Amino acid sequence: MPARRVLITGLSTYWGGRLAQALEEDDGVEAIIGVDNRDPTRELDRTEFVRVGTQHALLRRIVEAAEIDTVVDSRLVVDSVTTSPRRAHENNVIGTMNILAACSHSTVRRFVFKSSAHYYGTAQDDPAFFTESMARPHPPQTPIERDIVEAEASVRDFAEKNPQVATSIMRFANVLGPDVRTSHTTLFSLPVVPTILGFDPRYQFVHEDDVVVALAHTVRNDLPGIYNVAADGVLALTEVIDLLGKSWAPVLPPWGTGMAAAMLRRLGLRIPPEMLGQLRFGRGLDNRKLKATGFEYRYTSRETVSALAEHMRLHPIVRGVQEPFRYEREVEDFLRWSPHVRNPAYRGRPGLSGGELTDLRRLHDAYGERVGAPEAGSPADQADVLARAARAEEPEQRAEPAATEPPDATRSEDGGEWHERAPVEDYDDLDPEDVVSLIHSLESSDLLALRDHERAERARPRVLAAIDGELAQREAARPG
């Protein structure tokens, strides 16, 4: 099986970040690119982050430049409490259409769309279990349901027009887990859980870990079509509340439930419209199709609820221990000089040896005052020290160029001095980001020539710093 090159949209979302972490541990995934218009919220190792929204022109350039063969769209908003209806529609419908446009006529051969069981809706005459072949029995009743129906229609249309792409639609049941936050976890966190008088609906859940494993399973295998993702077993709502060690109270009337929910909203409890239908009728999904592909659930619905109950008991004790992840732009800029996308073999490259660290300290002591180098502690500081030291060791004056034109040269803009031509085609037309991404694929001799050309023509600080850093790293990695 060829190595996968994966693009994840919505990297800053909970599911985008967790999927990237899972794929980083898979040796069969050669490269991972994450895109979003916000900073990542989870610590990642070899995932390359690009700050971009859902503009299809920019996404298409990323797909083609990185030779992406698998795209996972994890951005879908399925909880109306998290955003406004207008923004949810722009994200769910317009954003999905733009991403599909970027995947058309490209290198993409696999598209995975994270959807929701809200596609089926909830109604009194629903079947006991929805199968993937069943159409929605009633028109959408809430804005989120309408968005999901429209988004899936766009994905199915894309699949019909692009039969060479294995397009997968994953419809997930209600998710519970220790880290994910949904309206259901908020409701179940109350000391007394409100219910609708006269109704005890059936509930089916899926553990957050199974969500990530299901998405990764779909990335590794060609699974075109629609798949329900829900754990085995169903529970009555009162059973769920009992497993959580909570009490329940039928305070919501069977008629005028929406008005009663609006009153609760004033008290700080927001129950989204799509959840009111579940509190009345519930929903069940047939999960046999995905299990037939070899996927195995780690948790049943009952085990999922029990795991949440244990977390609720322990969370007040351990919540102050873990420090939240903070995204650092400076660190990301440094890491993006790494050739994770172009040269996967670099992942196994060892760090500085003891002898190399000794040489690093010697360079730091010798040139620290001269170049104002920082303390050589972190890898970023080490590379910075080496780069500064390498520049400090260069001769002050370069040899005068020959009077005649060299065979591979170009004249400066003022028409006076001849400089060596850059060893990269159309180099002067490239942006700094494009130049930085090419640096690691060049030989050291070409890097030296590129540095001379850059200093003479553009003298862009970021490009020069990247070249110096790469040269310094290679010098430090040389034996003896």
C-alpha positions as CSV (number, residue, x, y, z in Angstrom):
1,M,0.0,0.0,0.0
2,P,1.5,3.4,-1.0
3,A,2.1,5.9,1.8
4,R,-0.7,8.4,2.4
5,R,-0.3,12.1,2.0
6,V,-3.2,13.6,4.0
7,L,-4.8,17.0,4.2
8,I,-7.0,17.7,7.2
9,T,-9.3,20.7,7.1
10,G,-10.3,22.2,10.4
11,L,-7.0,21.4,12.2
12,S,-7.9,23.7,15.1
13,T,-11.1,21.8,15.8
14,Y,-11.1,19.1,18.4
15,W,-11.5,16.3,15.8
16,G,-9.0,17.8,13.4
17,G,-6.3,18.0,16.0
18,R,-7.0,14.5,17.5
19,L,-7.0,12.9,14.0
20,A,-3.7,14.6,13.2
21,Q,-2.2,13.2,16.4
22,A,-3.4,9.7,15.6
23,L,-2.1,9.8,12.0
24,E,1.3,11.0,13.2
25,E,1.8,7.6,14.9
26,D,1.0,5.8,11.6
27,D,4.1,4.9,9.6
28,G,1.9,4.4,6.6
29,V,1.1,8.2,6.5
30,E,4.0,10.0,4.8
31,A,2.9,13.6,5.2
32,I,0.1,15.4,7.1
33,I,-0.9,19.0,6.2
34,G,-3.4,20.8,8.4
35,V,-5.3,23.9,7.4
36,D,-7.4,26.3,9.3
37,N,-7.9,30.0,9.9
38,R,-7.1,29.6,13.6
39,D,-4.1,28.4,15.5
40,P,-4.0,24.6,16.3
41,T,-5.3,23.7,19.8
42,R,-3.3,20.5,20.2
43,E,0.4,19.8,20.3
44,L,1.6,18.2,17.0
45,D,4.9,16.7,16.0
46,R,5.1,16.3,12.2
47,T,1.9,17.9,11.0
48,E,2.6,21.0,8.9
49,F,0.1,23.8,9.7
50,V,-1.0,26.3,7.0
51,R,-3.1,29.2,8.1
52,V,-5.8,29.4,5.4
53,G,-9.6,29.2,5.4
54,T,-11.8,27.4,2.9
55,Q,-10.8,29.5,-0.2
56,H,-10.8,26.8,-2.9
57,A,-8.1,28.5,-5.0
58,L,-5.6,28.4,-2.1
59,L,-6.6,24.9,-1.0
60,R,-6.1,23.6,-4.6
61,R,-2.6,25.1,-4.6
62,I,-1.8,23.3,-1.3
63,V,-3.3,20.0,-2.6
64,E,-1.2,20.1,-5.8
65,A,2.0,21.4,-4.2
66,A,2.0,18.8,-1.5
67,E,0.7,16.0,-3.8
68,I,-2.2,15.2,-1.4
69,D,-4.0,12.0,-2.1
70,T,-6.3,12.0,0.9
71,V,-8.5,14.8,2.3
72,V,-10.4,14.6,5.6
73,D,-13.0,17.3,6.2
74,S,-13.5,17.6,9.9
75,R,-15.0,21.1,10.2
76,L,-18.7,20.3,10.3
77,V,-20.6,22.1,13.0
78,V,-23.2,19.8,14.5
79,D,-24.1,21.8,17.7
80,S,-26.0,25.1,17.2
81,V,-24.9,26.3,20.6
82,T,-21.4,26.8,19.5
83,T,-22.0,29.4,16.8
84,S,-24.7,31.5,15.0
85,P,-26.9,30.0,12.3
86,R,-25.3,32.2,9.7
87,R,-21.8,31.2,10.5
88,A,-22.8,27.6,10.8
89,H,-24.3,27.7,7.3
90,E,-21.1,29.4,5.9
91,N,-18.9,26.7,7.5
92,N,-21.1,23.7,6.8
93,V,-22.5,24.4,3.3
94,I,-20.3,27.1,1.6
95,G,-17.1,25.8,3.2
96,T,-17.8,22.2,2.1
97,M,-18.5,23.3,-1.5
98,N,-15.2,25.2,-1.6
99,I,-13.2,22.2,-0.3
100,L,-14.9,19.9,-2.8
101,A,-14.0,22.4,-5.6
102,A,-10.4,22.3,-4.5
103,C,-10.4,18.5,-4.7
104,S,-11.8,18.3,-8.2
105,H,-9.3,17.5,-11.0
106,S,-6.4,17.1,-8.6
107,T,-4.2,14.4,-7.1
108,V,-6.9,13.5,-4.5
109,R,-8.0,9.9,-4.6
110,R,-9.7,9.7,-1.2
111,F,-12.2,12.1,0.5
112,V,-13.5,11.6,4.0
113,F,-16.4,13.7,5.2
114,K,-17.2,13.8,8.9
115,S,-21.0,14.1,9.1
116,S,-23.6,13.5,11.8
117,A,-26.6,11.4,12.6
118,H,-28.5,14.6,12.7
119,Y,-28.9,13.9,9.0
120,Y,-31.7,11.5,9.9
121,G,-33.5,13.8,12.2
122,T,-35.9,12.6,14.9
123,A,-39.6,11.9,14.6
124,Q,-42.3,9.8,16.2
125,D,-42.5,7.3,13.3
126,D,-38.7,6.8,12.9
127,P,-37.5,3.2,12.5
128,A,-35.8,1.5,15.5
129,F,-32.5,1.7,13.7
130,F,-31.5,3.8,10.7
131,T,-29.5,2.0,8.0
132,E,-27.3,3.9,5.6
133,S,-29.6,3.1,2.6
134,M,-32.5,4.9,4.3
135,A,-33.4,8.4,3.2
136,R,-34.5,11.0,5.6
137,P,-38.2,10.4,6.3
138,H,-39.1,14.0,7.0
139,P,-37.9,17.4,5.9
140,P,-35.2,19.1,8.1
141,Q,-36.7,20.8,11.1
142,T,-33.7,22.8,12.4
143,P,-31.0,25.0,10.8
144,I,-28.2,22.5,11.7
145,E,-30.2,19.6,10.1
146,R,-30.7,21.6,6.9
147,D,-27.0,22.4,6.8
148,I,-26.0,18.8,7.1
149,V,-28.5,17.7,4.5
150,E,-27.2,20.3,2.0
151,A,-23.6,19.5,2.8
152,E,-24.1,15.8,2.2
153,A,-25.9,16.5,-1.0
154,S,-22.8,18.4,-2.2
155,V,-20.5,15.5,-1.2
156,R,-22.7,12.9,-3.0
157,D,-22.7,15.1,-6.1
158,F,-18.9,15.3,-5.9
159,A,-18.7,11.5,-5.7
160,E,-20.9,11.1,-8.8
161,K,-18.8,13.5,-10.8
162,N,-15.5,12.2,-9.6
163,P,-15.8,8.3,-9.6
164,Q,-12.0,8.1,-9.3
165,V,-12.2,9.5,-5.8
166,A,-13.2,7.1,-3.0
167,T,-15.7,9.4,-1.2
168,S,-16.7,8.4,2.4
169,I,-19.5,10.0,4.4
170,M,-19.2,9.1,8.2
171,R,-22.4,9.8,10.2
172,F,-21.6,9.8,13.9
173,A,-24.0,9.3,16.7
174,N,-23.9,11.4,19.8
175,V,-20.4,11.6,21.1
176,L,-19.3,11.4,24.8
177,G,-15.9,11.4,26.3
178,P,-13.7,12.9,29.0
179,D,-12.3,15.7,26.8
180,V,-14.9,16.5,24.1
181,R,-17.5,19.1,25.1
182,T,-21.0,18.9,23.6
183,S,-24.5,20.1,24.7
184,H,-25.2,16.6,25.9
185,T,-22.1,16.6,28.3
186,T,-23.3,20.0,29.6
187,L,-26.8,18.6,30.2
188,F,-25.4,15.5,31.9
189,S,-23.2,17.6,34.1
190,L,-26.2,19.2,35.9
191,P,-27.0,17.9,39.4
192,V,-30.6,17.3,38.2
193,V,-31.1,16.5,34.5
194,P,-34.3,18.0,33.0
195,T,-36.4,15.6,30.8
196,I,-39.6,16.0,28.9
197,L,-42.7,14.8,30.8
198,G,-44.0,11.5,29.5
199,F,-40.9,10.6,27.3
200,D,-38.0,8.3,28.0
201,P,-36.2,8.2,24.6
202,R,-33.6,5.7,23.5
203,Y,-30.0,6.9,23.2
204,Q,-27.0,5.5,21.4
205,F,-23.5,7.0,21.8
206,V,-20.0,6.7,20.4
207,H,-16.9,7.2,22.5
208,E,-14.6,10.1,21.4
209,D,-11.7,7.6,20.9
210,D,-13.8,5.5,18.6
211,V,-14.6,8.6,16.5
212,V,-10.9,9.2,16.0
213,V,-10.1,5.5,15.3
214,A,-13.0,5.4,12.8
215,L,-11.7,8.4,10.9
216,A,-8.2,6.9,10.8
217,H,-9.6,3.6,9.7
218,T,-11.3,5.3,6.8
219,V,-8.1,7.1,5.8
220,R,-6.1,3.9,5.7
221,N,-8.7,2.0,3.6
222,D,-10.7,2.8,0.5
223,L,-14.3,2.9,1.9
224,P,-16.5,4.7,-0.6
225,G,-20.1,5.2,0.5
226,I,-22.0,6.2,3.7
227,Y,-21.3,4.7,7.1
228,N,-23.0,5.0,10.4
229,V,-20.7,5.2,13.4
230,A,-22.4,4.3,16.7
231,A,-21.5,1.9,19.5
232,D,-23.3,-1.3,20.1
233,G,-26.4,-1.1,22.3
234,V,-29.0,1.5,23.2
235,L,-30.0,3.0,26.5
236,A,-33.1,4.8,27.8
237,L,-32.4,8.3,28.9
238,T,-33.2,7.5,32.5
239,E,-30.7,4.6,32.3
240,V,-28.0,7.1,31.1
241,I,-28.8,9.5,34.0
242,D,-28.7,6.6,36.5
243,L,-25.3,5.4,35.2
244,L,-24.0,9.0,35.7
245,G,-25.1,9.0,39.3
246,K,-27.5,11.9,38.6
247,S,-31.2,12.6,39.3
248,W,-33.7,13.5,36.6
249,A,-36.8,15.7,36.7
250,P,-39.5,15.9,34.0
251,V,-39.7,19.7,34.0
252,L,-40.1,20.2,30.3
253,P,-43.7,20.0,29.1
254,P,-44.7,17.8,26.1
255,W,-46.3,20.8,24.5
256,G,-44.5,24.1,24.2
257,T,-41.2,22.5,24.8
258,G,-39.4,25.1,22.8
259,M,-40.8,27.9,25.0
260,A,-39.8,26.1,28.1
261,A,-36.3,25.6,26.7
262,A,-36.1,29.3,26.0
263,M,-36.9,30.0,29.7
264,L,-34.1,27.6,30.7
265,R,-31.8,29.5,28.4
266,R,-32.3,32.6,30.6
267,L,-31.1,30.6,33.5
268,G,-27.9,29.6,31.7
269,L,-28.9,26.2,30.3
270,R,-28.9,26.2,26.5
271,I,-30.6,23.2,24.9
272,P,-30.2,23.4,21.1
273,P,-33.3,22.7,18.9
274,E,-31.8,19.6,17.4
275,M,-31.4,18.1,20.9
276,L,-35.0,18.7,21.9
277,G,-36.1,16.2,19.3
278,Q,-33.8,13.6,20.8
279,L,-35.0,14.3,24.3
280,R,-38.5,13.4,23.0
281,F,-38.0,10.5,20.5
282,G,-34.3,9.5,20.6
283,R,-32.6,7.8,17.7
284,G,-30.8,4.5,16.8
285,L,-28.3,3.7,14.1
286,D,-27.4,0.4,12.4
287,N,-23.6,0.1,12.7
288,R,-23.1,-3.2,10.9
289,K,-21.8,-1.8,7.7
290,L,-18.7,-0.2,9.2
291,K,-17.9,-3.3,11.3
292,A,-18.0,-5.4,8.1
293,T,-15.0,-3.5,6.9
294,G,-12.9,-4.8,9.9
295,F,-13.5,-1.9,12.3
296,E,-14.0,-2.7,15.9
297,Y,-15.5,-0.5,18.5
298,R,-13.6,-0.2,21.8
299,Y,-16.6,0.9,23.8
300,T,-20.3,0.0,23.8
301,S,-22.9,2.7,24.6
302,R,-23.1,1.6,28.2
303,E,-19.3,1.6,28.5
304,T,-19.1,5.1,27.0
305,V,-21.5,6.5,29.6
306,S,-19.6,4.7,32.4
307,A,-16.3,6.2,31.2
308,L,-17.9,9.7,31.3
309,A,-19.3,9.0,34.8
310,E,-15.8,8.1,36.0
311,H,-14.3,11.2,34.4
312,M,-17.0,13.4,36.1
313,R,-16.0,11.9,39.5
314,L,-12.3,12.5,39.0
315,H,-12.2,15.7,37.0
316,P,-12.6,18.1,40.1
317,I,-9.5,16.4,41.5
318,V,-7.2,16.4,38.5
319,R,-8.3,19.4,36.5
320,G,-5.6,21.7,38.0
321,V,-2.7,19.3,37.1
322,Q,-2.7,19.5,33.3
323,E,-1.5,22.6,31.6
324,P,-3.3,23.6,28.5
325,F,-1.5,23.6,25.2
326,R,-0.4,27.0,23.9
327,Y,0.4,27.4,20.3
328,E,3.6,29.4,19.7
329,R,4.0,31.0,16.2
330,E,7.8,31.4,16.6
331,V,8.2,27.7,17.3
332,E,6.0,26.8,14.4
333,D,8.0,29.0,12.0
334,F,11.2,27.2,13.1
335,L,9.7,23.7,12.8
336,R,8.3,24.5,9.3
337,W,11.8,24.7,8.1
338,S,12.0,21.0,8.7
339,P,11.5,18.7,5.6
340,H,8.7,16.6,7.0
341,V,6.6,17.0,3.9
342,R,9.4,16.6,1.3
343,N,11.7,14.1,3.0
344,P,10.0,11.7,5.4
345,A,13.3,10.0,6.2
346,Y,14.2,13.1,8.2
347,R,11.8,12.0,10.9
348,G,14.3,9.4,12.2
349,R,17.2,11.8,12.2
350,P,18.8,11.9,15.6
351,G,19.4,15.1,17.6
352,L,22.8,16.5,18.5
353,S,25.2,14.0,20.0
354,G,27.4,14.7,23.1
355,G,30.3,15.7,20.9
356,E,28.2,18.0,18.8
357,L,26.8,19.7,21.9
358,T,30.4,20.2,23.1
359,D,31.2,21.9,19.8
360,L,28.0,23.9,20.1
361,R,29.1,25.2,23.5
362,R,32.5,26.0,22.2
363,L,31.0,28.1,19.4
364,H,28.7,29.8,21.8
365,D,31.6,30.7,24.2
366,A,33.8,31.8,21.3
367,Y,31.3,34.0,19.5
368,G,28.6,34.7,22.1
369,E,29.7,38.3,22.7
370,R,30.5,38.9,19.1
371,V,27.1,37.9,17.7
372,G,25.0,38.3,20.8
373,A,23.9,34.7,20.8
374,P,21.4,33.4,23.3
375,E,21.9,30.5,25.7
376,A,22.0,27.3,23.8
377,G,19.2,25.4,25.5
378,S,16.3,24.6,23.3
379,P,16.7,23.2,19.7
380,A,15.6,26.6,18.3
381,D,18.3,28.3,20.4
382,Q,20.9,25.7,19.3
383,A,20.1,26.3,15.6
384,D,20.2,30.0,16.2
385,V,23.6,29.8,17.9
386,L,25.0,27.7,15.1
387,A,23.7,30.0,12.4
388,R,25.1,33.1,14.1
389,A,28.4,31.4,14.7
390,A,28.6,30.2,11.1
391,R,28.0,33.8,9.9
392,A,30.7,35.1,12.3
393,E,33.3,32.7,10.9
394,E,32.8,34.0,7.4
395,P,35.6,36.3,5.9
396,E,34.8,39.9,6.1
397,Q,35.5,40.6,2.5
398,R,34.6,38.6,-0.6
399,A,36.9,38.3,-3.6
400,E,36.3,40.8,-6.4
401,P,34.3,39.4,-9.3
402,A,35.9,38.9,-12.6
403,A,35.6,41.7,-15.1
404,T,34.1,39.4,-17.8
405,E,30.7,37.8,-17.5
406,P,30.8,34.4,-15.8
407,P,29.1,31.6,-17.8
408,D,26.3,31.2,-15.2
409,A,25.6,34.7,-13.9
410,T,23.2,37.6,-14.0
411,R,23.7,41.4,-13.8
412,S,22.4,43.3,-10.7
413,E,19.6,45.8,-11.2
414,D,21.9,48.7,-11.3
415,G,23.8,47.1,-14.2
416,G,27.1,47.3,-12.5
417,E,28.1,44.0,-10.8
418,W,27.8,40.4,-11.9
419,H,26.5,37.8,-9.5
420,E,26.1,34.1,-9.7
421,R,22.7,32.9,-10.9
422,A,20.6,31.2,-8.2
423,P,20.5,27.4,-8.5
424,V,16.7,27.4,-8.5
425,E,14.7,28.0,-11.6
426,D,12.7,31.3,-11.5
427,Y,14.1,31.9,-8.0
428,D,13.5,35.7,-8.1
429,D,9.8,35.1,-8.6
430,L,9.4,32.9,-5.5
431,D,7.9,34.2,-2.2
432,P,10.0,33.7,1.0
433,E,7.8,30.8,2.1
434,D,8.4,29.0,-1.2
435,V,12.1,29.5,-0.9
436,V,12.2,28.2,2.7
437,S,10.3,25.1,1.6
438,L,13.0,24.3,-1.0
439,I,16.1,24.9,1.1
440,H,16.2,21.4,2.6
441,S,16.2,19.7,-0.8
442,L,19.4,21.6,-2.1
443,E,23.0,20.4,-1.8
444,S,25.3,22.4,0.5
445,S,27.1,23.9,-2.5
446,D,23.9,25.1,-4.0
447,L,22.9,26.6,-0.6
448,L,26.1,28.6,-0.5
449,A,25.5,29.9,-4.1
450,L,21.8,30.6,-3.2
451,R,22.9,32.6,-0.1
452,D,25.4,34.7,-2.2
453,H,22.6,35.4,-4.7
454,E,20.1,36.3,-2.1
455,R,22.5,38.6,-0.3
456,A,23.3,40.4,-3.6
457,E,19.8,40.7,-5.0
458,R,17.1,40.7,-2.3
459,A,18.7,40.2,1.2
460,R,15.4,39.0,2.7
461,P,16.1,38.3,6.4
462,R,13.8,35.2,6.7
463,V,15.4,33.5,3.7
464,L,18.9,34.3,4.8
465,A,18.2,33.0,8.3
466,A,16.7,29.8,7.0
467,I,19.7,29.2,4.7
468,D,22.2,29.9,7.6
469,G,20.2,27.7,9.9
470,E,20.2,24.8,7.5
471,L,23.9,25.1,6.8
472,A,24.7,25.3,10.5
473,Q,22.6,22.2,11.2
474,R,24.4,20.3,8.4
475,E,27.8,21.4,9.8
476,A,26.8,20.3,13.3
477,A,25.7,16.9,12.0
478,R,29.0,16.2,10.2
479,P,31.0,13.4,12.0
480,G,34.3,14.4,13.7
